[in-house]
Amino acid sequence: MHSALHEGASPSGWRERLRHVYWIGGGSGSGKSTIARRLADRYGMRLYDTDAVMPDHARRVPVEQAPNLGRFAAMDMDERWVTRSPREMLDTFHWFHGEGFKLIVEDLLALPADRPVVAEGFRLLPGLVRPLLTEVGHAVWLLPTPRFRQAVFDSRGGTAWGFLTRTGDPRQALQNLLQRDALFTDRLSEQTRHLGLHGLRVAFGDTEEDLERRVSAVFGLAE
């Protein structure tokens, strides 16, 4: 099967072809999906949800390019979420290592370039996105405070993490997951600063309208 990556198969070659893409990364529960949908609706952008393609990418990524995914797939639910420390979970989670990221790029290159695209998801890591940018103002990372993330969790009633009920200790699994994601947000904050990228702190009390306005300003879309 022909791959879009074969055409200009380097970050410099992809950069020009992806100049119409706007990237929204960030920590879990930061509002990425909501803001991406709002921007897509307001500005007529095409929406690319990296979470939605995770199952397909997990099946398609070559084994040699995804060692952490292979180890994760072999674990039972307690090994994944209960018995390991949040730090170990962070350091071994396959998507946090960029495994399968080339499939995201391939998907984006295959989309029609007739209108802007807003790509969103936690898999959009700063160090992987940076080489693809023609303008640093085309990417932003949302960095939720612990209080904001707790409020999001409370508002969802835990339904978004229903898979944790399949563990032997759902309460511990949830605490581990929340702590891992807080560590991930800290890592994103450090990486965006180091790479000169835009990281926006998302605090308790921030509204969707506030966040949409701030992201639009970074993207140069604000009216």
Residue pairs with C-beta under 8 A, 6 or more apart in sequence:
3 106
4 106
4 109
4 110
5 14
5 102
5 105
5 106
5 109
7 13
7 17
7 109
8 14
8 16
8 17
11 131
11 132
12 131
14 105
14 109
14 132
15 131
15 132
15 133
15 134
16 134
17 109
17 113
18 105
18 108
18 109
18 132
18 134
19 134
19 135
19 138
20 113
20 115
20 116
20 117
21 108
21 116
21 117
21 118
21 119
21 132
21 138
22 39
22 45
22 116
22 117
22 118
22 119
22 138
22 139
22 219
23 118
23 119
23 120
23 124
23 129
23 133
23 138
23 139
23 140
24 32
24 35
24 36
24 118
24 119
24 120
24 121
24 124
24 139
24 140
24 141
24 142
24 215
25 32
25 120
25 121
25 122
25 123
25 124
25 125
25 126
25 129
25 139
25 140
25 141
25 142
25 188
26 32
26 122
26 140
26 141
26 142
26 143
26 144
26 185
26 188
26 202
27 122
27 142
27 143
27 144
27 149
27 181
27 182
27 184
27 185
27 188
28 122
28 144
28 149
28 181
28 184
28 185
29 144
29 148
29 149
29 152
29 153
29 181
30 142
30 143
30 144
30 148
30 149
30 185
30 202
31 142
31 144
31 152
31 202
31 208
31 211
32 120
32 121
32 122
32 142
33 49
33 51
33 120
34 208
34 211
35 120
35 142
35 208
35 211
35 212
35 215
36 47
36 49
36 118
36 119
36 120
37 47
38 208
38 212
39 45
39 118
39 212
39 215
39 216
39 219
39 221
40 46
40 47
40 118
42 212
43 116
43 221
44 115
44 116
45 115
45 116
45 117
45 118
46 111
46 112
46 115
46 116
46 117
46 118
47 117
47 118
47 120
48 107
48 108
48 111
48 117
48 118
48 119
48 120
49 120
49 121
50 104
50 119
50 120
50 121
50 122
50 123
50 124
51 121
51 122
51 123
53 103
53 104
53 107
54 95
54 100
54 123
57 100
57 103
57 104
58 66
58 69
58 73
58 100
60 100
60 103
61 69
61 99
61 100
61 103
63 70
65 99
65 100
65 102
66 94
66 99
66 100
67 99
68 92
68 93
68 94
68 97
68 99
69 94
69 99
69 100
71 92
72 80
72 92
72 93
72 94
77 163
77 166
77 167
77 168
77 173
78 167
78 168
78 169
78 173
80 89
80 167
81 89
81 164
81 167
81 173
81 176
81 177
82 167
82 168
82 169
82 172
82 173
82 176
84 92
84 176
85 176
86 176
86 177
86 179
86 180
86 182
86 183
87 180
87 183
89 176
89 177
89 180
90 96
90 180
90 183
90 184
90 187
93 180
94 100
95 122
95 123
96 125
96 184
98 123
98 125
98 127
98 128
100 123
101 123
101 125
101 128
104 119
104 123
104 124
105 132
108 117
108 119
111 117
122 184
124 139
124 141
125 188
125 191
126 139
126 141
126 188
126 191
126 192
126 195
126 197
127 191
127 195
129 139
129 197
130 136
130 139
130 195
130 197
133 139
136 196
136 197
136 198
137 198
137 218
137 219
137 220
138 219
139 197
139 198
140 197
140 198
140 199
140 200
140 215
140 218
140 219
141 188
141 189
141 192
141 197
141 198
141 199
141 200
142 199
142 200
142 202
142 211
142 215
143 185
143 188
143 189
143 192
143 199
143 200
143 201
143 202
144 152
144 185
144 202
145 201
145 202
145 203
145 204
146 182
147 203
147 204
148 202
148 203
148 204
148 206
149 178
149 181
149 182
149 185
150 178
151 204
153 160
153 161
153 178
158 174
161 174
161 177
164 170
164 173
164 174
164 177
167 173
188 199
189 199
191 197
192 198
192 199
193 199
198 218
200 211
200 214
200 215
200 218
202 211
213 222
216 222
